[in-house]
Amino acid sequence: MDASKLRDIKDWLVDGARSAATPSQMMSECCDRLVGLGVPLWRVGVFVRTLHPDIAGRSFIWRQGAEVEMGSVDFGFESTPAYRDSPLARVFEQGTEFRADPRDREAELFPILMDLRAEGVTDYFTLPLTFIDRAVHASSWTTKSPTGFTDAHLNAIRSLMPALARYTEIVTLRRTASMLLDTYVGNRAGERILGGQIRRGHTDTLDAAIWLSDLRGFTPLSDRLPAEDVVAILNHYFDCQVDPIREQGGEVLKFMGDGLLAVFPFREQGGDPTEVCARVLAAARASRARVDALEYAAGGTGERFRFGVALHVGRLLYGNIGGGNRLDFTCIGPAVNLAARLEKIAARLRRTVVASETFAGACAEPWTDLGAFPIAGLATEQRVFGLREED
């Protein structure tokens, strides 16, 4: 074993594995370098717990001569037999090494070792990856060498753990920061914040279609049902809208009680208002169908729901607004105010979808002119349009 070349791999990891643009490329290059040093690797895995609303952990699996495979596990995985009967459970829970020969009889206690035996693996070695906060993650190393790993091989792998843990921790923290921003403020806002747009008053102008929706009868519903049921209902209700909005290129900016504010920027969609508005309307129709089909059993009855959405087009201010050191990345402007007023008109008219004259003019649909309505704060009445299919 060439000690200087092994030290080069450690230094490369500590320096951020700069020749590898992604964690998958890092895994591939690191394992290839170890094989070049004489470590007979066959399959290597890195398993990292994550801070994510839907995903409990991620995995990166390298195999000799193949692309690195990335995977994820959902919450609840740690209570399944697949996890409880895995050597990795010992690593995560005890922070200790584990080594086994898949060909031995005692290896039959672990289904993963039986799978590796079928592949011809002769040695299985797992080690903890310990982050600075003492959180334990895991790595696994296998070989098909007839004699398994030698002590020199094991010591070389052990010596890489601190550097590999530091690299993995930094990548995980960056991924977590990006994911949390995406979850709580939206993808476009998250990119701007990570890019340094964090000072109060730092705003951009944005031409966009605006979506502002509201759940009908939410106040009596929340008064009648337990708080836990109300939260569950809101989550199901927002699910009906978020997926169609995102599928059509929109970004959800805010949940305001039972209200939802989303924007569909023109620039990202090629700058064609007609196409963008058509996408917005497609999202509105899909959301309407999902809400119509939504039923929730609460208080001994099956609750059914209705909602309304106002659609408008205009120019917004998009950026940091707040007081002291507490900021919010949001949209403001007369266009947002008008959308909010239109949503109230939709409720009064018992319509699901209403649009401003600007939006209706940009979207070639069979609209019904619902009339002109006074809008608080505006000197002139505004014409409001509804879908003819809702007449």
C-alpha positions as CSV (number, residue, x, y, z in Angstrom):
1,M,0.0,0.0,0.0
2,D,1.5,3.3,-1.1
3,A,1.1,5.6,1.9
4,S,1.7,8.8,0.0
5,K,-1.0,8.0,-2.5
6,L,-3.4,7.1,0.3
7,R,-2.6,10.5,1.8
8,D,-3.3,12.1,-1.5
9,I,-6.8,10.7,-1.5
10,K,-7.4,12.0,2.0
11,D,-6.1,15.5,1.1
12,W,-8.3,15.4,-2.0
13,L,-11.4,14.7,0.1
14,V,-10.5,17.4,2.7
15,D,-10.0,19.9,-0.1
16,G,-13.6,19.2,-1.3
17,A,-12.9,16.6,-4.0
18,R,-12.7,19.5,-6.5
19,S,-12.2,17.3,-9.6
20,A,-15.7,15.7,-8.8
21,A,-18.6,18.0,-9.6
22,T,-21.2,15.9,-7.7
23,P,-21.3,13.5,-4.7
24,S,-21.8,10.6,-7.2
25,Q,-18.6,11.6,-9.1
26,M,-16.8,11.8,-5.8
27,M,-17.8,8.3,-4.9
28,S,-16.8,7.0,-8.3
29,E,-13.4,8.7,-8.3
30,C,-12.6,7.9,-4.7
31,C,-13.4,4.2,-5.2
32,D,-11.4,4.0,-8.4
33,R,-8.4,5.6,-6.7
34,L,-8.6,3.0,-3.9
35,V,-8.8,0.2,-6.4
36,G,-5.7,1.7,-8.1
37,L,-3.9,1.4,-4.7
38,G,-4.7,-2.3,-4.5
39,V,-7.9,-2.3,-2.4
40,P,-10.1,-4.9,-4.1
41,L,-13.4,-3.1,-3.8
42,W,-16.6,-4.6,-5.4
43,R,-19.4,-2.5,-3.9
44,V,-19.3,0.6,-1.7
45,G,-22.2,2.4,-0.1
46,V,-22.7,5.7,1.8
47,F,-25.9,6.1,3.7
48,V,-26.9,9.5,5.1
49,R,-29.8,10.6,7.2
50,T,-31.5,13.8,5.9
51,L,-33.6,16.7,7.2
52,H,-36.3,16.5,4.6
53,P,-40.2,16.6,4.9
54,D,-40.6,13.4,2.8
55,I,-37.3,11.5,2.8
56,A,-35.6,10.0,5.8
57,G,-32.3,9.2,4.2
58,R,-30.3,8.9,1.0
59,S,-27.9,6.3,-0.3
60,F,-25.0,6.3,-2.8
61,I,-24.0,2.9,-4.1
62,W,-20.8,2.4,-6.2
63,R,-20.1,-0.9,-8.0
64,Q,-17.1,-1.9,-9.9
65,G,-17.6,-0.9,-13.5
66,A,-21.0,0.7,-13.0
67,E,-22.5,4.1,-12.5
68,V,-23.1,5.3,-8.9
69,E,-26.8,4.6,-7.9
70,M,-28.6,7.1,-5.8
71,G,-31.6,6.1,-3.7
72,S,-33.8,7.3,-0.9
73,V,-35.9,5.9,1.9
74,D,-39.1,7.2,3.3
75,F,-40.0,7.9,7.0
76,G,-40.9,4.7,8.8
77,F,-38.1,2.7,7.1
78,E,-36.3,2.3,10.4
79,S,-39.2,0.3,11.8
80,T,-39.2,-2.2,8.9
81,P,-37.6,-5.6,8.9
82,A,-35.4,-4.6,6.0
83,Y,-33.7,-2.1,8.3
84,R,-33.9,-3.9,11.6
85,D,-32.3,-7.0,10.1
86,S,-29.5,-5.1,8.5
87,P,-26.0,-4.6,9.8
88,L,-26.4,-0.9,9.1
89,A,-28.8,-0.7,12.0
90,R,-26.0,-1.5,14.3
91,V,-23.8,1.1,12.8
92,F,-26.5,3.8,13.0
93,E,-27.6,3.0,16.5
94,Q,-24.3,2.0,18.2
95,G,-21.7,3.8,16.1
96,T,-19.6,0.7,15.8
97,E,-17.9,-1.2,13.0
98,F,-19.4,-4.5,11.7
99,R,-17.6,-7.1,9.6
100,A,-18.9,-10.4,8.3
101,D,-18.1,-13.1,5.6
102,P,-21.3,-13.6,3.6
103,R,-20.2,-17.2,3.1
104,D,-20.4,-18.0,6.8
105,R,-23.5,-19.6,8.4
106,E,-24.1,-16.7,10.8
107,A,-24.4,-14.4,7.9
108,E,-27.8,-16.0,7.2
109,L,-29.2,-13.7,9.9
110,F,-28.9,-10.8,7.6
111,P,-30.8,-10.8,4.3
112,I,-28.5,-8.2,2.7
113,L,-25.5,-10.6,3.3
114,M,-27.4,-13.4,1.5
115,D,-27.9,-11.1,-1.5
116,L,-24.2,-10.3,-1.4
117,R,-23.3,-13.9,-1.2
118,A,-25.2,-14.5,-4.4
119,E,-23.1,-11.9,-6.0
120,G,-19.9,-13.6,-4.9
121,V,-19.0,-11.2,-2.2
122,T,-16.5,-12.6,0.3
123,D,-16.1,-9.8,2.9
124,Y,-18.5,-7.1,4.2
125,F,-17.3,-4.2,6.3
126,T,-19.4,-1.3,7.7
127,L,-18.1,1.8,9.4
128,P,-19.8,4.9,11.0
129,L,-19.4,8.3,9.4
130,T,-19.6,10.6,12.4
131,F,-20.4,14.3,11.8
132,I,-19.3,17.2,14.0
133,D,-22.6,17.2,15.8
134,R,-22.0,13.5,16.7
135,A,-24.8,12.4,14.3
136,V,-23.9,8.9,13.0
137,H,-24.2,8.0,9.4
138,A,-22.8,4.9,7.7
139,S,-20.7,3.4,5.0
140,S,-20.3,-0.2,3.7
141,W,-17.4,-1.8,1.8
142,T,-17.3,-5.2,0.1
143,T,-14.9,-7.3,-1.9
144,K,-14.9,-10.4,-4.1
145,S,-11.3,-11.2,-3.3
146,P,-11.0,-14.9,-2.3
147,T,-9.2,-13.9,0.8
148,G,-11.4,-11.0,1.7
149,F,-9.9,-7.7,2.9
150,T,-6.5,-7.8,4.5
151,D,-5.6,-5.8,7.6
152,A,-3.9,-3.3,5.4
153,H,-7.0,-2.8,3.3
154,L,-9.2,-2.3,6.4
155,N,-6.8,0.2,7.9
156,A,-6.7,2.1,4.6
157,I,-10.5,2.3,4.6
158,R,-10.6,3.3,8.3
159,S,-8.0,6.1,7.7
160,L,-10.3,7.7,5.1
161,M,-13.3,7.9,7.4
162,P,-12.6,11.4,8.9
163,A,-12.0,13.0,5.5
164,L,-15.0,11.2,3.9
165,A,-17.2,12.3,6.9
166,R,-16.2,15.9,6.5
167,Y,-16.9,16.0,2.8
168,T,-20.2,14.2,3.3
169,E,-21.2,16.5,6.1
170,I,-20.5,19.7,4.0
171,V,-22.5,18.3,1.0
172,T,-25.3,17.2,3.3
173,L,-25.5,20.7,5.0
174,R,-25.6,22.4,1.6
175,R,-28.3,20.1,0.4
176,T,-30.2,20.6,3.6
177,A,-30.0,24.4,3.3
178,S,-31.2,24.3,-0.3
179,M,-34.0,21.9,0.5
180,L,-35.2,23.8,3.5
181,L,-35.3,27.1,1.5
182,D,-37.1,25.3,-1.3
183,T,-39.6,23.9,1.2
184,Y,-40.3,27.1,3.1
185,V,-39.9,29.9,0.6
186,G,-40.0,28.2,-2.8
187,N,-37.3,27.2,-5.4
188,R,-36.8,30.6,-7.1
189,A,-36.7,32.5,-3.7
190,G,-34.4,29.8,-2.3
191,E,-31.9,30.2,-5.2
192,R,-31.9,34.0,-4.7
193,I,-31.3,33.7,-0.9
194,L,-28.5,31.2,-1.3
195,G,-27.1,33.5,-4.0
196,G,-26.7,36.3,-1.4
197,Q,-30.0,38.2,-1.9
198,I,-30.6,38.5,1.9
199,R,-30.7,42.3,2.6
200,R,-33.9,44.0,3.5
201,G,-35.3,46.0,0.6
202,H,-33.5,44.0,-2.0
203,T,-36.2,43.3,-4.6
204,D,-36.7,42.5,-8.3
205,T,-39.6,43.3,-10.5
206,L,-41.4,40.3,-11.9
207,D,-44.0,40.0,-14.6
208,A,-46.2,37.0,-13.8
209,A,-49.6,35.4,-13.6
210,I,-50.9,35.5,-10.1
211,W,-52.9,32.8,-8.3
212,L,-54.7,33.5,-5.1
213,S,-57.0,30.8,-3.7
214,D,-59.1,30.2,-0.6
215,L,-61.0,27.4,1.0
216,R,-64.7,28.0,1.3
217,G,-66.3,27.8,4.8
218,F,-63.0,27.4,6.6
219,T,-63.9,29.5,9.6
220,P,-67.0,27.4,10.6
221,L,-65.0,24.2,9.7
222,S,-62.2,25.1,12.1
223,D,-64.6,26.0,14.8
224,R,-66.5,22.7,14.5
225,L,-63.6,20.2,14.2
226,P,-60.6,19.4,16.4
227,A,-57.4,21.3,15.6
228,E,-55.7,18.1,14.5
229,D,-58.4,17.4,11.9
230,V,-58.3,20.9,10.6
231,V,-54.5,20.7,10.1
232,A,-54.9,17.3,8.3
233,I,-57.7,18.8,6.1
234,L,-55.6,21.8,5.1
235,N,-52.7,19.5,4.2
236,H,-54.9,17.4,1.9
237,Y,-56.5,20.5,0.5
238,F,-53.2,22.1,-0.3
239,D,-52.0,18.9,-1.9
240,C,-54.8,19.3,-4.4
241,Q,-53.2,22.6,-5.6
242,V,-49.5,22.4,-5.1
243,D,-48.8,19.6,-7.5
244,P,-50.8,21.1,-10.4
245,I,-49.2,24.5,-9.8
246,R,-45.7,23.1,-9.9
247,E,-46.4,20.8,-12.8
248,Q,-47.4,23.9,-14.8
249,G,-44.3,25.9,-14.0
250,G,-45.7,27.9,-11.0
251,E,-44.2,28.5,-7.6
252,V,-46.1,28.5,-4.3
253,L,-45.0,31.5,-2.3
254,K,-47.2,31.4,0.7
255,F,-49.8,29.5,2.7
256,M,-51.9,32.0,4.6
257,G,-54.2,30.1,6.8
258,D,-56.4,28.4,4.2
259,G,-55.2,30.8,1.5
260,L,-52.5,30.1,-1.1
261,L,-50.4,32.6,-3.1
262,A,-48.6,31.4,-6.2
263,V,-46.9,33.0,-9.2
264,F,-46.2,31.9,-12.7
265,P,-43.3,34.1,-14.0
266,F,-43.3,34.9,-17.7
267,R,-39.5,35.0,-18.1
268,E,-39.0,31.3,-17.1
269,Q,-41.8,30.3,-19.5
270,G,-40.3,32.0,-22.6
271,G,-42.1,35.3,-22.0
272,D,-45.3,34.4,-23.7
273,P,-48.3,35.5,-21.5
274,T,-50.8,33.5,-23.6
275,E,-48.9,30.2,-23.0
276,V,-48.3,31.0,-19.3
277,C,-52.0,31.8,-18.7
278,A,-53.0,28.6,-20.4
279,R,-50.8,26.7,-18.0
280,V,-52.3,28.6,-15.1
281,L,-55.8,27.7,-16.2
282,A,-54.9,24.1,-16.7
283,A,-53.6,24.0,-13.1
284,A,-56.8,25.7,-11.9
285,R,-59.0,23.1,-13.6
286,A,-56.8,20.2,-12.2
287,S,-57.0,21.7,-8.7
288,R,-60.8,22.1,-9.0
289,A,-61.2,18.4,-10.0
290,R,-59.0,17.3,-7.1
291,V,-60.8,19.4,-4.5
292,D,-64.2,18.2,-5.8
293,A,-63.0,14.6,-5.3
294,L,-61.6,15.3,-1.9
295,E,-63.4,13.8,1.1
296,Y,-62.3,13.7,4.6
297,A,-63.9,11.6,7.4
298,A,-64.1,13.8,10.5
299,G,-66.6,14.1,13.4
300,G,-68.5,11.0,12.2
301,T,-69.2,12.5,8.8
302,G,-67.5,12.8,5.4
303,E,-66.5,16.4,4.9
304,R,-66.6,17.7,1.3
305,F,-64.9,20.9,0.2
306,R,-65.1,23.8,-2.2
307,F,-62.5,26.5,-3.0
308,G,-62.1,29.6,-5.1
309,V,-59.2,30.9,-7.1
310,A,-58.6,34.3,-8.6
311,L,-56.3,34.7,-11.6
312,H,-54.6,37.9,-12.6
313,V,-51.6,39.2,-14.6
314,G,-49.3,42.0,-13.5
315,R,-46.0,43.3,-12.4
316,L,-44.8,42.5,-8.9
317,L,-42.0,43.4,-6.5
318,Y,-40.3,40.2,-5.5
319,G,-37.8,40.2,-2.7
320,N,-37.0,40.8,1.0
321,I,-39.5,42.6,3.2
322,G,-39.5,42.7,7.0
323,G,-38.4,44.4,10.2
324,G,-35.2,44.0,12.2
325,N,-33.5,40.8,11.4
326,R,-36.8,39.0,10.5
327,L,-37.3,39.0,6.8
328,D,-39.8,37.4,4.4
329,F,-39.2,36.7,0.7
330,T,-42.5,37.5,-0.9
331,C,-44.4,39.4,-3.6
332,I,-46.2,42.7,-3.1
333,G,-47.8,45.3,-5.4
334,P,-51.1,46.4,-6.8
335,A,-51.5,43.3,-8.9
336,V,-51.4,41.1,-5.8
337,N,-53.9,43.3,-4.0
338,L,-56.3,43.1,-7.0
339,A,-56.0,39.3,-7.0
340,A,-56.9,39.2,-3.3
341,R,-60.0,41.4,-4.0
342,L,-61.0,39.2,-7.0
343,E,-60.9,36.1,-4.8
344,K,-63.5,37.7,-2.4
345,I,-65.7,38.4,-5.5
346,A,-65.3,34.7,-6.5
347,A,-66.7,33.7,-3.1
348,R,-69.6,36.2,-3.3
349,L,-70.5,34.9,-6.8
350,R,-70.0,31.2,-5.7
351,R,-67.5,30.7,-8.5
352,T,-64.5,28.4,-8.4
353,V,-62.4,30.2,-11.0
354,V,-62.5,34.0,-11.7
355,A,-60.1,36.1,-13.8
356,S,-59.3,39.7,-14.2
357,E,-59.9,41.3,-17.6
358,T,-56.1,41.2,-18.2
359,F,-55.9,37.5,-17.5
360,A,-59.0,36.6,-19.6
361,G,-57.7,38.7,-22.5
362,A,-54.4,36.7,-22.5
363,C,-56.1,33.3,-22.3
364,A,-58.2,32.2,-25.2
365,E,-61.0,30.5,-23.3
366,P,-64.8,30.7,-23.4
367,W,-65.1,33.3,-20.6
368,T,-68.4,34.8,-19.2
369,D,-68.4,38.5,-18.4
370,L,-69.6,38.5,-14.8
371,G,-69.8,42.3,-14.8
372,A,-67.9,45.3,-13.3
373,F,-67.3,45.4,-9.6
374,P,-66.0,48.2,-7.3
375,I,-62.6,47.3,-5.9
376,A,-61.6,48.9,-2.6
377,G,-58.7,51.3,-3.1
378,L,-59.3,51.6,-6.9
379,A,-61.0,54.6,-8.5
380,T,-62.6,52.5,-11.3
381,E,-64.6,49.3,-11.3
382,Q,-62.9,46.2,-12.6
383,R,-64.5,43.7,-15.0
384,V,-64.5,40.1,-13.7
385,F,-64.7,37.0,-15.8
386,G,-65.7,33.4,-15.1
387,L,-65.4,30.2,-16.9
388,R,-68.4,29.5,-19.1
389,E,-68.3,25.8,-18.0
390,E,-69.2,27.0,-14.4
391,D,-72.3,29.0,-15.5
